[in-house]
Amino acid sequence: TQSRIKMNIVRCPPVTMVLIRRPDLRYQLGFSVQNGIICSLMRGGIAERGGVRVGHRIIEINGQSVVATPHEKIVHILSNAVGE
């Protein structure tokens, strides 16, 4: 099991680290992603409160690079990530 969710997100350089706290899988992260780019946010959701913004590109999740990673794998990693 994972205890942290650590995402490095870049809109344009420099890279910004966003830390999201997700207690367990019952809580939605609160964003939609398409090919590594945040395309929508749930107002007041976990991601928005953590600093995620529409247009950010996810380049790393919990130390794992997701650059050039298929969309389905990014969604799988995010859907199973819990903690901080």
C-alpha positions in Angstrom: 0.0 0.0 0.0 1.1 3.6 -0.6 1.1 6.1 2.1 1.9 9.2 0.0 0.6 10.9 -3.2 3.4 13.1 -4.5 2.8 14.7 -7.9 5.2 16.9 -9.8 3.1 19.0 -12.2 4.3 21.5 -14.8 2.4 24.1 -16.7 5.5 25.7 -17.9 8.9 25.6 -16.3 9.8 25.5 -13.4 8.3 22.3 -12.0 5.9 22.6 -9.1 5.4 19.8 -6.5 1.8 19.4 -5.3 1.0 17.4 -2.2 -2.5 16.0 -2.0 -4.0 14.3 1.1 -6.4 11.5 0.3 -7.4 9.5 3.4 -8.6 6.4 1.5 -10.1 5.3 -1.8 -13.6 6.5 -0.9 -12.4 10.1 -1.5 -12.2 11.3 -5.1 -9.1 13.2 -6.1 -11.4 15.8 -7.7 -9.9 16.2 -11.1 -10.1 14.7 -14.6 -6.9 14.0 -16.6 -6.4 13.4 -20.3 -3.0 12.3 -21.5 -1.3 13.6 -18.4 -3.0 17.1 -18.6 -5.5 18.2 -16.0 -8.6 19.1 -17.9 -11.2 19.8 -15.2 -11.3 20.2 -11.4 -14.1 19.7 -8.9 -14.6 23.0 -7.1 -13.3 22.7 -3.5 -12.0 19.2 -4.1 -8.8 17.6 -2.7 -6.8 18.4 -5.9 -7.9 22.1 -6.1 -7.1 22.6 -2.4 -3.7 21.1 -3.0 -2.8 23.5 -5.8 -3.7 21.5 -8.9 -4.9 23.7 -11.7 -6.5 23.1 -15.1 -3.8 22.9 -17.7 -1.1 21.5 -15.4 0.7 18.5 -16.9 1.5 15.6 -14.5 5.1 14.5 -15.0 5.6 12.4 -11.9 3.4 10.6 -9.3 4.9 9.4 -6.1 8.4 9.5 -7.6 7.4 7.6 -10.7 7.7 9.4 -14.0 4.5 9.4 -16.1 6.0 11.2 -19.1 5.0 9.4 -22.2 2.9 7.0 -20.1 -0.4 5.8 -21.6 -3.5 7.5 -20.2 -4.9 4.3 -18.8 -1.8 3.7 -16.7 -1.9 7.3 -15.3 -5.5 6.8 -14.3 -4.7 3.4 -12.7 -1.8 4.9 -10.7 -4.0 7.8 -9.5 -7.1 5.7 -8.8 -5.0 3.5 -6.4 -3.0 6.2 -4.7 -4.0 7.0 -1.1 -2.4 8.9 1.8 -0.4 12.0 1.3 
